[in-house]
Amino acid sequence: MNTITTRMGMFPSRLEAWKQARAFIEGFCEGAGTKRPSCLKLCLVIEELFLNTVKHGHRGGSDAPVWVSLAADGDEVALTYEDRAPPFNPFARATRELLEALVDTRREGGLGVLLAHGLTESAEYSYIFGRNRISLKLAN
């Protein structure tokens, strides 16, 4: 029987809150026995989502909350990331094609969501109750 470890955190949509969010993630990884490479991927994925919320969703920051919910069951880590920024599906086909086109034309920025998506086993987006909800699964 696998033990499932879960943890939920809430952070303001501000750059200075990332340090607190990262400590939350690292604490989860330690408590859940998540392997170091998986924890690093998890931190990178959440950092990309968080920075996109702050920079683009809230145009530089807001006190609006970001919710991060994590669950580990041994082989897999499930992440649910929610924010109250305007609706935006980072996994929409048109958005992915646009971001992929940026690889050759931009020197910096715009590729974090693609990178984050590439590190996960599965990704889903929904907009529900005024929140963007991104659900991801990573191998542990």
N, CA and C atoms as a LAMMPS dump frame, in Angstrom:
ITEM: TIMESTEP
0
ITEM: NUMBER OF ATOMS
420
ITEM: BOX BOUNDS ff ff ff
-5.0000000000000000e+02 5.0000000000000000e+02
-5.0000000000000000e+02 5.0000000000000000e+02
-5.0000000000000000e+02 5.0000000000000000e+02
ITEM: ATOMS id mol type element x y z
1 1 1 N 0.83 -1.183 0
2 1 2 C 0 0 0
3 1 3 C 0.88 1.254 0
4 2 1 N 0.689 2.119 -0.974
5 2 2 C 1.447 3.361 -1.063
6 2 3 C 0.871 4.418 -0.132
7 3 1 N 1.762 5.177 0.467
8 3 2 C 1.342 6.315 1.269
9 3 3 C 1.315 7.541 0.373
10 4 1 N 0.246 8.303 0.444
11 4 2 C 0.137 9.524 -0.349
12 4 3 C 0.417 10.708 0.562
13 5 1 N 1.354 11.54 0.153
14 5 2 C 1.688 12.754 0.882
15 5 3 C 1.104 13.926 0.123
16 6 1 N 0.351 14.783 0.807
17 6 2 C -0.239 15.954 0.152
18 6 3 C 0.107 17.216 0.933
19 7 1 N 0.123 18.317 0.201
20 7 2 C 0.383 19.613 0.817
21 7 3 C -0.208 20.695 -0.065
22 8 1 N -0.756 21.74 0.573
23 8 2 C -1.329 22.851 -0.18
24 8 3 C -0.792 24.16 0.375
25 9 1 N -0.431 25.077 -0.547
26 9 2 C 0.069 26.384 -0.144
27 9 3 C -0.613 27.488 -0.927
28 10 1 N -0.605 28.688 -0.345
29 10 2 C -1.187 29.859 -1.004
30 10 3 C -0.191 31.005 -0.865
31 11 1 N 0.059 31.695 -1.989
32 11 2 C 1.073 32.741 -2.031
33 11 3 C 0.55 33.935 -2.815
34 12 1 N 0.975 35.165 -2.452
35 12 2 C 0.583 36.319 -3.261
36 12 3 C 1.298 36.275 -4.61
37 13 1 N 0.685 36.846 -5.619
38 13 2 C 1.258 36.862 -6.979
39 13 3 C 2.297 37.971 -7.084
40 14 1 N 3.371 37.822 -6.339
41 14 2 C 4.45 38.81 -6.317
42 14 3 C 5.792 38.092 -6.43
43 15 1 N 6.737 38.705 -7.134
44 15 2 C 8.052 38.085 -7.316
45 15 3 C 8.699 37.716 -5.989
46 16 1 N 8.573 38.602 -4.998
47 16 2 C 9.222 38.335 -3.714
48 16 3 C 8.613 37.137 -2.982
49 17 1 N 7.459 36.669 -3.39
50 17 2 C 6.83 35.496 -2.764
51 17 3 C 7.402 34.184 -3.304
52 18 1 N 8.16 34.238 -4.404
53 18 2 C 8.689 33.005 -4.984
54 18 3 C 9.592 32.265 -4
55 19 1 N 10.391 33 -3.231
56 19 2 C 11.297 32.364 -2.272
57 19 3 C 10.503 31.505 -1.271
58 20 1 N 9.402 32.029 -0.778
59 20 2 C 8.531 31.3 0.147
60 20 3 C 7.901 30.089 -0.555
61 21 1 N 7.471 30.271 -1.788
62 21 2 C 6.868 29.166 -2.543
63 21 3 C 7.89 28.057 -2.776
64 22 1 N 9.11 28.431 -3.111
65 22 2 C 10.152 27.423 -3.344
66 22 3 C 10.443 26.631 -2.063
67 23 1 N 10.501 27.329 -0.931
68 23 2 C 10.724 26.64 0.348
69 23 3 C 9.579 25.66 0.637
70 24 1 N 8.365 26.056 0.29
71 24 2 C 7.195 25.184 0.445
72 24 3 C 7.37 23.911 -0.394
73 25 1 N 7.787 24.073 -1.649
74 25 2 C 7.972 22.933 -2.555
75 25 3 C 9.078 22.017 -2.038
76 26 1 N 10.203 22.603 -1.65
77 26 2 C 11.32 21.804 -1.152
78 26 3 C 10.94 21.06 0.129
79 27 1 N 10.152 21.702 0.99
80 27 2 C 9.669 21.031 2.201
81 27 3 C 8.763 19.856 1.869
82 28 1 N 7.918 20.047 0.857
83 28 2 C 7.061 18.952 0.404
84 28 3 C 7.917 17.79 -0.093
85 29 1 N 8.888 18.086 -0.937
86 29 2 C 9.745 17.039 -1.506
87 29 3 C 10.454 16.254 -0.413
88 30 1 N 10.973 16.965 0.567
89 30 2 C 11.669 16.301 1.668
90 30 3 C 10.709 15.4 2.451
91 31 1 N 9.541 15.91 2.769
92 31 2 C 8.558 15.14 3.534
93 31 3 C 7.994 13.95 2.775
94 32 1 N 7.905 14.078 1.454
95 32 2 C 7.33 13.012 0.629
96 32 3 C 8.375 12.014 0.151
97 33 1 N 9.654 12.309 0.399
98 33 2 C 10.711 11.434 -0.095
99 33 3 C 10.88 11.506 -1.6
100 34 1 N 10.544 12.656 -2.172
101 34 2 C 10.673 12.849 -3.62
102 34 3 C 12.149 12.879 -3.998
103 35 1 N 12.503 12.187 -5.058
104 35 2 C 13.886 12.142 -5.518
105 35 3 C 14.349 13.535 -5.928
106 36 1 N 15.628 13.83 -5.703
107 36 2 C 16.186 15.163 -5.974
108 36 3 C 15.935 15.629 -7.411
109 37 1 N 16.196 14.809 -8.451
110 37 2 C 15.925 15.283 -9.818
111 37 3 C 14.451 15.638 -10.033
112 38 1 N 13.555 14.858 -9.431
113 38 2 C 12.119 15.153 -9.562
114 38 3 C 11.764 16.441 -8.843
115 39 1 N 12.371 16.679 -7.691
116 39 2 C 12.115 17.909 -6.943
117 39 3 C 12.61 19.12 -7.734
118 40 1 N 13.766 19.009 -8.356
119 40 2 C 14.288 20.117 -9.169
120 40 3 C 13.361 20.418 -10.346
121 41 1 N 12.855 19.365 -11.001
122 41 2 C 11.896 19.562 -12.097
123 41 3 C 10.632 20.238 -11.592
124 42 1 N 10.134 19.772 -10.455
125 42 2 C 8.924 20.336 -9.865
126 42 3 C 9.122 21.825 -9.566
127 43 1 N 10.255 22.168 -8.978
128 43 2 C 10.553 23.581 -8.691
129 43 3 C 10.604 24.4 -9.973
130 44 1 N 11.238 23.873 -11
131 44 2 C 11.352 24.596 -12.267
132 44 3 C 9.982 24.808 -12.908
133 45 1 N 9.178 23.775 -12.925
134 45 2 C 7.838 23.873 -13.52
135 45 3 C 6.997 24.915 -12.785
136 46 1 N 6.978 24.835 -11.456
137 46 2 C 6.168 25.781 -10.684
138 46 3 C 6.731 27.192 -10.799
139 47 1 N 8.042 27.318 -10.835
140 47 2 C 8.639 28.65 -11.005
141 47 3 C 8.19 29.287 -12.316
142 48 1 N 8.19 28.525 -13.395
143 48 2 C 7.755 29.063 -14.691
144 48 3 C 6.291 29.496 -14.639
145 49 1 N 5.45 28.669 -14.056
146 49 2 C 4.032 29.022 -13.94
147 49 3 C 3.854 30.264 -13.069
148 50 1 N 4.546 30.295 -11.945
149 50 2 C 4.436 31.405 -10.999
150 50 3 C 4.906 32.716 -11.635
151 51 1 N 6.065 32.686 -12.282
152 51 2 C 6.587 33.909 -12.91
153 51 3 C 5.678 34.388 -14.033
154 52 1 N 5.09 33.466 -14.781
155 52 2 C 4.138 33.867 -15.825
156 52 3 C 2.902 34.519 -15.215
157 53 1 N 2.427 33.983 -14.098
158 53 2 C 1.28 34.598 -13.422
159 53 3 C 1.616 36.026 -13.005
160 54 1 N 2.775 36.2 -12.363
161 54 2 C 3.171 37.522 -11.865
162 54 3 C 3.407 38.495 -13.013
163 55 1 N 4.237 38.099 -13.978
164 55 2 C 4.656 39.02 -15.048
165 55 3 C 3.569 39.291 -16.077
166 56 1 N 2.84 38.266 -16.466
167 56 2 C 1.876 38.42 -17.56
168 56 3 C 0.43 38.455 -17.075
169 57 1 N 0.088 37.563 -16.168
170 57 2 C -1.287 37.509 -15.676
171 57 3 C -1.673 38.718 -14.842
172 58 1 N -0.728 39.188 -14.028
173 58 2 C -1.006 40.331 -13.151
174 58 3 C -0.116 41.527 -13.465
175 59 1 N 0.545 41.503 -14.61
176 59 2 C 1.342 42.639 -15.095
177 59 3 C 2.316 43.196 -14.054
178 60 1 N 3.049 42.309 -13.402
179 60 2 C 4.085 42.759 -12.485
180 60 3 C 3.826 42.455 -11.027
181 61 1 N 2.681 41.951 -10.692
182 61 2 C 2.434 41.557 -9.312
183 61 3 C 1.079 41.98 -8.809
184 62 1 N 0.612 41.247 -7.821
185 62 2 C -0.707 41.482 -7.247
186 62 3 C -0.781 40.724 -5.925
187 63 1 N -1.701 41.131 -5.086
188 63 2 C -1.943 40.364 -3.866
189 63 3 C -2.897 39.198 -4.117
190 64 1 N -3.389 39.074 -5.352
191 64 2 C -4.259 37.946 -5.699
192 64 3 C -3.494 36.646 -5.436
193 65 1 N -4.153 35.65 -4.869
194 65 2 C -3.444 34.431 -4.494
195 65 3 C -3.129 33.493 -5.659
196 66 1 N -2.074 32.735 -5.438
197 66 2 C -1.717 31.58 -6.256
198 66 3 C -1.802 30.391 -5.306
199 67 1 N -2.483 29.343 -5.735
200 67 2 C -2.604 28.131 -4.927
201 67 3 C -1.774 27.029 -5.569
202 68 1 N -1 26.332 -4.753
203 68 2 C -0.198 25.198 -5.215
204 68 3 C -0.564 23.999 -4.348
205 69 1 N -1.04 22.953 -4.997
206 69 2 C -1.401 21.72 -4.304
207 69 3 C -0.527 20.6 -4.86
208 70 1 N 0.12 19.857 -3.97
209 70 2 C 1.038 18.795 -4.37
210 70 3 C 0.634 17.482 -3.709
211 71 1 N 0.777 16.394 -4.446
212 71 2 C 0.514 15.057 -3.905
213 71 3 C 1.527 14.09 -4.503
214 72 1 N 2.132 13.271 -3.654
215 72 2 C 3.102 12.268 -4.113
216 72 3 C 2.66 10.903 -3.622
217 73 1 N 2.77 9.912 -4.51
218 73 2 C 2.395 8.548 -4.118
219 73 3 C 3.502 7.543 -4.396
220 74 1 N 4.724 7.985 -4.463
221 74 2 C 5.841 7.08 -4.705
222 74 3 C 6.366 7.173 -6.117
223 75 1 N 5.545 6.811 -7.109
224 75 2 C 5.978 6.823 -8.504
225 75 3 C 5.69 8.132 -9.217
226 76 1 N 4.841 8.962 -8.627
227 76 2 C 4.338 10.123 -9.345
228 76 3 C 4.081 11.286 -8.382
229 77 1 N 4.3 12.494 -8.897
230 77 2 C 3.944 13.708 -8.164
231 77 3 C 2.883 14.428 -8.987
232 78 1 N 1.761 14.733 -8.347
233 78 2 C 0.683 15.478 -9.006
234 78 3 C 0.707 16.912 -8.492
235 79 1 N 0.581 17.853 -9.407
236 79 2 C 0.598 19.275 -9.096
237 79 3 C -0.678 19.907 -9.623
238 80 1 N -1.336 20.68 -8.784
239 80 2 C -2.434 21.528 -9.242
240 80 3 C -2.043 22.954 -8.913
241 81 1 N -2.007 23.789 -9.942
242 81 2 C -1.605 25.196 -9.816
243 81 3 C -2.795 26.046 -10.228
244 82 1 N -3.19 26.984 -9.369
245 82 2 C -4.337 27.836 -9.676
246 82 3 C -3.991 29.299 -9.415
247 83 1 N -4.538 30.174 -10.262
248 83 2 C -4.399 31.611 -10.038
249 83 3 C -5.673 32.319 -10.48
250 84 1 N -5.779 33.588 -10.124
251 84 2 C -6.95 34.392 -10.48
252 84 3 C -6.623 35.395 -11.585
253 85 1 N -5.594 35.139 -12.347
254 85 2 C -5.253 35.995 -13.486
255 85 3 C -6.322 35.81 -14.571
256 86 1 N -6.343 36.682 -15.578
257 86 2 C -7.295 36.485 -16.685
258 86 3 C -7.12 35.097 -17.304
259 87 1 N -8.197 34.515 -17.835
260 87 2 C -8.118 33.17 -18.417
261 87 3 C -7.015 33.065 -19.474
262 88 1 N -6.197 32.024 -19.342
263 88 2 C -5.141 31.763 -20.322
264 88 3 C -4.782 30.289 -20.26
265 89 1 N -4.946 29.594 -21.384
266 89 2 C -4.594 28.182 -21.484
267 89 3 C -3.217 28.066 -22.124
268 90 1 N -2.183 27.804 -21.339
269 90 2 C -0.837 27.724 -21.911
270 90 3 C -0.625 26.497 -22.786
271 91 1 N -1.563 25.551 -22.756
272 91 2 C -1.411 24.325 -23.528
273 91 3 C -2.295 24.283 -24.765
274 92 1 N -2.989 25.375 -25.053
275 92 2 C -3.839 25.429 -26.249
276 92 3 C -2.97 25.266 -27.486
277 93 1 N -3.511 24.615 -28.481
278 93 2 C -2.746 24.332 -29.704
279 93 3 C -2.177 25.6 -30.332
280 94 1 N -2.998 26.608 -30.503
281 94 2 C -2.527 27.852 -31.118
282 94 3 C -1.42 28.475 -30.276
283 95 1 N -1.567 28.415 -28.965
284 95 2 C -0.553 28.982 -28.084
285 95 3 C 0.745 28.202 -28.209
286 96 1 N 0.663 26.867 -28.214
287 96 2 C 1.877 26.044 -28.353
288 96 3 C 2.579 26.329 -29.672
289 97 1 N 1.812 26.414 -30.759
290 97 2 C 2.421 26.687 -32.061
291 97 3 C 3.106 28.048 -32.06
292 98 1 N 2.461 29.036 -31.458
293 98 2 C 3.049 30.364 -31.383
294 98 3 C 4.344 30.331 -30.583
295 99 1 N 4.325 29.667 -29.428
296 99 2 C 5.524 29.603 -28.603
297 99 3 C 6.645 28.833 -29.294
298 100 1 N 6.3 27.75 -29.986
299 100 2 C 7.318 26.988 -30.703
300 100 3 C 7.948 27.825 -31.81
301 101 1 N 7.156 28.681 -32.45
302 101 2 C 7.691 29.566 -33.484
303 101 3 C 8.673 30.569 -32.89
304 102 1 N 8.518 30.887 -31.617
305 102 2 C 9.402 31.846 -30.967
306 102 3 C 10.817 31.309 -30.776
307 103 1 N 10.976 29.995 -30.793
308 103 2 C 12.292 29.403 -30.581
309 103 3 C 13.318 30.013 -31.525
310 104 1 N 12.955 30.192 -32.785
311 104 2 C 13.892 30.716 -33.771
312 104 3 C 13.931 32.236 -33.832
313 105 1 N 12.928 32.903 -33.28
314 105 2 C 12.852 34.349 -33.469
315 105 3 C 13.12 35.169 -32.222
316 106 1 N 13.101 34.553 -31.04
317 106 2 C 13.326 35.319 -29.808
318 106 3 C 14.582 34.84 -29.119
319 107 1 N 15.253 35.757 -28.502
320 107 2 C 16.455 35.414 -27.757
321 107 3 C 16.146 35.086 -26.298
322 108 1 N 15.101 35.683 -25.763
323 108 2 C 14.823 35.528 -24.344
324 108 3 C 13.324 35.567 -24.095
325 109 1 N 12.853 34.718 -23.202
326 109 2 C 11.457 34.758 -22.774
327 109 3 C 10.519 34 -23.695
328 110 1 N 9.361 33.655 -23.141
329 110 2 C 8.309 33.027 -23.92
330 110 3 C 8.393 31.524 -24.051
331 111 1 N 9.457 30.931 -23.547
332 111 2 C 9.628 29.49 -23.734
333 111 3 C 9.465 28.691 -22.446
334 112 1 N 9.283 29.355 -21.344
335 112 2 C 9.194 28.673 -20.057
336 112 3 C 8.056 27.686 -19.967
337 113 1 N 6.898 28.038 -20.511
338 113 2 C 5.749 27.134 -20.463
339 113 3 C 6.032 25.882 -21.281
340 114 1 N 6.673 26.034 -22.436
341 114 2 C 7.033 24.852 -23.238
342 114 3 C 8.002 23.96 -22.483
343 115 1 N 8.975 24.568 -21.846
344 115 2 C 9.939 23.812 -21.061
345 115 3 C 9.229 23.069 -19.932
346 116 1 N 8.383 23.784 -19.204
347 116 2 C 7.653 23.175 -18.093
348 116 3 C 6.782 22.023 -18.585
349 117 1 N 6.101 22.223 -19.689
350 117 2 C 5.236 21.178 -20.251
351 117 3 C 6.059 19.959 -20.653
352 118 1 N 7.244 20.183 -21.194
353 118 2 C 8.103 19.086 -21.623
354 118 3 C 8.634 18.236 -20.481
355 119 1 N 8.647 18.763 -19.271
356 119 2 C 9.149 18.027 -18.11
357 119 3 C 8.08 17.183 -17.425
358 120 1 N 6.843 17.274 -17.902
359 120 2 C 5.737 16.586 -17.239
360 120 3 C 5.247 15.386 -18.04
361 121 1 N 4.576 14.478 -17.338
362 121 2 C 3.99 13.294 -17.97
363 121 3 C 2.636 13.614 -18.591
364 122 1 N 1.895 14.517 -17.954
365 122 2 C 0.591 14.924 -18.477
366 122 3 C 0.297 16.346 -18.02
367 123 1 N -0.554 17.031 -18.788
368 123 2 C -0.908 18.417 -18.478
369 123 3 C -2.35 18.676 -18.892
370 124 1 N -3.097 19.325 -18.01
371 124 2 C -4.488 19.691 -18.303
372 124 3 C -4.726 21.118 -17.844
373 125 1 N -5.599 21.815 -18.564
374 125 2 C -5.973 23.187 -18.205
375 125 3 C -7.487 23.289 -18.118
376 126 1 N -7.956 24.072 -17.149
377 126 2 C -9.376 24.428 -17.088
378 126 3 C -9.484 25.811 -16.452
379 127 1 N -10.596 26.46 -16.732
380 127 2 C -10.909 27.735 -16.081
381 127 3 C -12.206 27.504 -15.337
382 128 1 N -12.131 27.529 -14.017
383 128 2 C -13.288 27.17 -13.207
384 128 3 C -13.376 28.08 -11.979
385 129 1 N -14.571 28.574 -11.726
386 129 2 C -14.833 29.449 -10.579
387 129 3 C -13.885 30.647 -10.537
388 130 1 N -13.609 31.232 -11.709
389 130 2 C -12.758 32.413 -11.778
390 130 3 C -11.279 32.142 -11.607
391 131 1 N -10.886 30.884 -11.773
392 131 2 C -9.474 30.522 -11.609
393 131 3 C -8.962 29.753 -12.82
394 132 1 N -7.726 30.057 -13.208
395 132 2 C -6.989 29.19 -14.122
396 132 3 C -6.538 28.001 -13.282
397 133 1 N -6.752 26.796 -13.783
398 133 2 C -6.303 25.597 -13.077
399 133 3 C -5.454 24.766 -14.029
400 134 1 N -4.235 24.515 -13.614
401 134 2 C -3.313 23.689 -14.39
402 134 3 C -2.988 22.461 -13.546
403 135 1 N -3.256 21.295 -14.099
404 135 2 C -2.98 20.032 -13.408
405 135 3 C -1.895 19.299 -14.183
406 136 1 N -0.822 18.966 -13.493
407 136 2 C 0.331 18.317 -14.113
408 136 3 C 0.722 17.084 -13.314
409 137 1 N 1.333 16.122 -13.997
410 137 2 C 1.883 14.949 -13.328
411 137 3 C 3.325 14.776 -13.777
412 138 1 N 4.178 14.508 -12.799
413 138 2 C 5.595 14.282 -13.057
414 138 3 C 5.983 12.921 -12.501
415 139 1 N 6.865 12.231 -13.196
416 139 2 C 7.385 10.963 -12.685
417 139 3 C 8.311 11.265 -11.516
418 140 1 N 8.335 10.362 -10.543
419 140 2 C 9.227 10.547 -9.394
420 140 3 C 10.393 9.582 -9.522
